[in-house]
Amino acid sequence: MIRGSAAVFISSLASYLPPADAKLDTLLDDPLQAGFLDALEAFHGREPDFDWTYNYAKLGVNRLAERLARDWRGREARALSLSPGMIDSPMARAEGDTFPSHDGTETRVSRHDKAREIPLEREGSLLEITNVVDFLLSDGASFLNGIDITVDGGHRARLAPGRHHQPLSMSKLAP
């Protein structure tokens, strides 16, 4: 990365569903390690289904932004992740009439019920996501680095306590 550049990785609100766990963090920080899938299955207690695989993958994206922010130290290059919530998009429409509930279980709910979980009680738009990406890549966001930005209408604020991943502790930020 060159001085003044920024990377914005698209994650998901689903990245907040896995429990905060140091073993999981260590595992996701090296997804190319030998035995990764077996270790993930052991952590999960069984082979994760599509939804949980997605949750873990997106948490890995958030952690990548955190690591790169440290790795790019001194370059004035930034790494961020952006976690959209329920967005009216071709991908969401292709998922069908039900969505995973963000209650930490494998329950699926209707599109209407899912939108009611969101404090703004609606889906977001692709334009709302691209506006935030535009800002994150601008000079106005030049001091944002190594964090995840949720664009979810307040949905994350409704997640059950203890069910979402916690940010890195300050002790982990040391060089």
C-alpha positions in Angstrom: 0.0 0.0 0.0 1.2 3.5 -0.8 1.1 6.5 1.5 -2.5 7.8 1.8 -4.2 4.7 0.4 -7.0 2.9 2.1 -8.6 -0.6 1.8 -12.2 -1.2 2.7 -13.2 -4.8 3.0 -16.9 -5.6 2.8 -17.9 -7.8 5.7 -21.4 -8.3 7.2 -23.4 -7.8 10.4 -23.1 -11.6 10.6 -19.5 -11.1 11.7 -20.8 -10.2 15.2 -22.6 -13.5 15.7 -19.6 -15.8 16.6 -18.7 -15.6 20.3 -15.7 -13.7 21.5 -13.1 -16.4 21.8 -9.3 -16.2 21.7 -9.0 -19.6 20.1 -11.4 -18.6 17.3 -9.5 -15.4 16.8 -6.2 -17.3 16.4 -7.8 -19.8 14.1 -9.3 -17.1 11.8 -6.1 -15.1 11.7 -4.5 -17.9 9.7 -7.1 -19.5 7.4 -4.4 -21.0 5.1 -2.9 -23.1 7.9 -2.9 -26.9 7.5 -6.0 -28.4 9.2 -7.9 -25.1 9.3 -11.3 -26.7 8.3 -10.9 -29.5 10.8 -10.0 -27.0 13.6 -13.0 -24.8 12.7 -15.3 -27.9 12.8 -13.8 -28.8 16.2 -14.4 -25.2 17.5 -18.0 -25.2 16.2 -18.7 -28.7 17.6 -19.7 -30.0 14.2 -19.3 -29.0 10.6 -20.7 -25.5 10.3 -23.6 -25.0 8.0 -23.6 -22.3 5.3 -24.8 -19.5 7.7 -22.1 -20.2 10.3 -19.4 -20.6 7.7 -20.4 -17.1 6.4 -20.4 -15.7 10.0 -16.8 -17.0 10.6 -15.6 -15.8 7.2 -16.9 -12.3 7.8 -15.4 -12.2 11.3 -12.1 -13.2 9.6 -12.5 -10.2 7.3 -12.9 -7.8 10.2 -9.9 -9.3 11.9 -7.9 -8.9 8.6 -8.6 -5.1 8.7 -7.4 -4.9 12.3 -4.2 -6.8 11.5 -3.4 -4.8 8.4 -3.9 -1.6 10.3 -1.0 -2.7 12.5 1.0 -4.3 9.7 0.8 -1.1 7.6 2.1 1.0 10.5 4.2 3.9 9.3 2.9 3.8 5.8 -0.1 6.1 6.4 -2.2 3.4 4.7 -5.5 2.4 6.2 -7.5 -0.8 6.5 -11.2 -0.9 7.4 -14.1 -3.3 7.2 -17.7 -2.3 6.6 -20.5 -4.6 7.9 -23.8 -4.0 6.2 -26.9 -5.2 7.9 -30.0 -6.2 6.0 -29.6 -4.5 2.6 -32.1 -4.6 -0.3 -29.7 -6.1 -2.9 -29.7 -8.8 -5.6 -27.7 -11.0 -3.1 -30.4 -10.6 -0.4 -33.2 -11.2 -2.8 -31.5 -14.3 -4.1 -31.4 -15.7 -0.6 -35.2 -16.2 -0.8 -38.0 -15.4 1.5 -36.2 -16.2 4.8 -33.1 -14.9 6.4 -30.9 -16.1 9.3 -32.1 -14.5 12.5 -29.3 -12.6 14.2 -30.3 -14.0 17.6 -27.3 -16.4 17.7 -29.4 -19.5 16.7 -29.9 -21.2 13.4 -33.5 -19.9 13.2 -34.6 -18.4 9.9 -37.2 -15.6 9.7 -39.3 -13.9 7.0 -38.0 -10.8 5.3 -40.7 -8.8 7.0 -39.9 -10.1 10.5 -36.2 -9.6 9.9 -36.8 -5.9 9.0 -38.7 -5.6 12.3 -35.6 -6.7 14.2 -33.9 -3.4 13.0 -34.5 -0.3 15.1 -35.2 1.7 11.9 -37.6 -1.1 10.9 -36.5 -1.2 7.2 -33.8 -2.6 5.0 -31.0 -0.4 3.9 -30.2 0.4 0.3 -27.1 -0.2 -1.8 -26.7 3.6 -2.1 -26.5 3.9 1.7 -23.6 1.4 1.6 -21.8 3.0 -1.3 -22.1 6.4 0.4 -20.3 5.1 3.5 -17.6 3.5 1.4 -17.1 6.8 -0.5 -16.7 8.5 2.9 -14.3 5.9 4.2 -12.1 6.3 1.2 -12.1 10.1 1.5 -9.7 12.4 3.3 -12.6 13.1 5.8 -12.0 9.6 7.2 -8.2 9.8 7.2 -8.0 9.0 10.9 -10.2 5.9 10.8 -8.1 2.7 10.7 -8.4 -0.9 11.8 -12.0 -0.8 12.7 -15.3 -2.2 11.5 -18.1 0.2 10.5 -21.6 -1.2 10.9 -24.2 0.2 8.5 -27.2 -1.7 9.8 -30.0 0.7 10.9 -29.1 0.0 14.5 -29.5 -3.8 14.2 -26.2 -4.6 16.0 -27.4 -2.6 19.0 -30.2 -5.1 19.3 -28.0 -8.2 19.3 -28.2 -10.2 22.5 -25.4 -9.3 25.0 -22.5 -11.7 24.9 -23.5 -13.0 21.4 -21.3 -10.7 19.4 -17.5 -10.6 19.0 -15.7 -8.0 21.1 -13.0 -5.7 19.6 -9.4 -6.3 20.3 -8.1 -5.3 23.7 -5.6 -2.5 24.0 -2.9 -5.0 25.0 -3.2 -6.7 21.6 -2.5 -3.3 19.9 1.0 -3.1 21.1 3.6 -3.3 18.2 
